């Protein structure tokens, strides 16, 4: 391999390269779906007509400089190798996680749901599941928190289609223990 080719292989990818890859992959998946409809391999189930298809993403660049892509909506990828697109009845809400000095705030967009139809469950110190439904909308999201939290301190507030969950971080306890030394007689 020549030196310029080797440098190109090692160069850091820009955010625009990631967008190009994402859109190329989406275009391939749509073309494959269209081909399968034409030749009759994937007939439409009549129950699928009229269901909205929602897909979105946001890109966040972490402190390490590496971009992370978070997807939301009811379109999921399935399988290894060539991904298959699955349209689910449940929407995955857009989620933002804010880590503050002593607490974690999780904000989810869940418009059109009554607050009495929202369920927030802590699976353990680092994972929560949020579910909400109304007659025509269903939301579900499992969220991994960036640090351990005190689940007993959790509060959830829902206003204008936005759910905010506040959790206090666990206090770091000392792992070690001082052992007293005594003189043997």
N, C-alpha and C positions, 0 to 999 in steps of 0.2 A: 504494500500500500504506500502510495507516495505521501510526502509530508503534508501537502495541502488537503488531501482527502482525509488524512488522519486528524488534522486540526478541525475539519468540518464535522467529523463524527463526534468530537469531544466538545464542540461549542455548545454553549447553553442555549436552550430553545427559548424563543420569545413567546409572549402571550399570543401573538398573532399566528404563530405556528400551531399552537394548541387550538385556536379557533378554526384554522384551516382543516386540521385533522377532524375536529368535531363535526363540522359542516360536510366534509367529504364522507364521513361515516353515516351521517343522517341521510345524505343523498343516496348512497348505496342501499341503505335499508329501505327507503321509499321506492327506489327503482325495483328492488327485489319483491317488495309487496305488490307493486303494480303488475310485474310479470306473473306472479303467482295468481293474481285475480284473473288475468287474461287467459291463462291456460287452465283455470279451474281447480288448482291445487288447494286453495284456501278459500272456500266459499264463505260468504258472510252469513253469520247466524242472524236471523231476523231480530233477535233480542238486542243485538249490537247497534241497530239503527237508532239514531236519535241520541246516543250517548255522547256527551262532549268529550273531546280529547284535549287534555291540558298538559302542556309540557313547558317547563322553564328551567333556567339555571342561573346561578350567580357565581361569580368568580371572586375568590378572596386570596390575596397574596399574604402568606404568613410571614412571621418575623425572620424565617430562614430564607425568604425570597422565592420560595416554591409556590406556584399558584395551585389552588385547590378548587375543583369545580363541584358545586353542590346542585343536585337536580331536585326538582319538585314537580308535582302534578300526578296524573294517573297513568302515565306511560312508564313502564319499567323495562329493563333489559333482563334477559334470562339466558341461562346456559353458558357453557364455556365455548371458547373458539368464536365462531360467528354468532353474535348476539341476536336473539329474537326479541321483537317488540311485543309487549303484552299490555293491553289496555285494561286497567283495573277499575272496579267500581269505587274504590277508595282513593281519594286524592291525598297526596303527600303534601302537607302544608309547607310554605316557605318558613324557614326557621333561622333565627339569629341567636347566637349565644354570646353573652357579654360577661367576661370574667373581670370582676372588680377585686379590690384588696381582700375583702372578707366575705364576699358572696358571689353567686352565679345568677345571672338573669337570663331566662330563656324566653324568647318572644316568638309566637307563632301567629301567622295570619290564617284565620278560620272564619271567613265571612259567611253569614247566613245560617249560623248555628245558635240555638238557644243555650244559655249558660248552664241550664239544668240538664242538658244532653251531652255535656262534656265530662269525660272521665280522665283523670290524671293519676297514674300509678307509678310508684317508685319500685323498680325491680330489685335494685340494690343501691349501694352508695354512689354508683357511677352511671346508672341507666334509668331513664324514665320513659314511659309510654303514654302518649296522648291520643285519645280517641274522641271524636265528636260526630254527631249525626243529626240530621233533620230529615224531613220527608224526601228531599231530592239530593242531599249532599251527605257524603261520608268522608271523614278525614281520619287518618291514622299515621302516626310517626313514632318510631323508637329513636330515642336521642341518647347519644353517649356524651356524658359531661366531661369537661377537661380535667376535673379533679374530684376527689371524694367530697361528698356533701353530707350534712346532717338532714336526713329526710324528715325528721320530726319538726324541723323549722320551716318546712315548705309552705308557701302561700301561693295561691293562684287567683288572678284577677282577670276578668273578661269584660272588655268594653269595646264597642264599635267594631266587632269582628276580629279583635286582636286579643290573644291570650298571653298574659305575662306570668311566668312562674319564677318566684324568687326563692333561692335556697342558700342557706348559710354554709360556708365551707367548714369542713371538719378542722378542728384545731389540731395542729401537729403535736403529737405527744412524743416524749423522749422514748427511743427504742431501747436504750440501755438502762442499767440499774447500777447504782454504786453499791459495792459490797464492802462491808466493814471488815477490817483486818484486826484480829486480836492476837495477843501474844500467848503462845502455848506454854504452860508451866511444866 
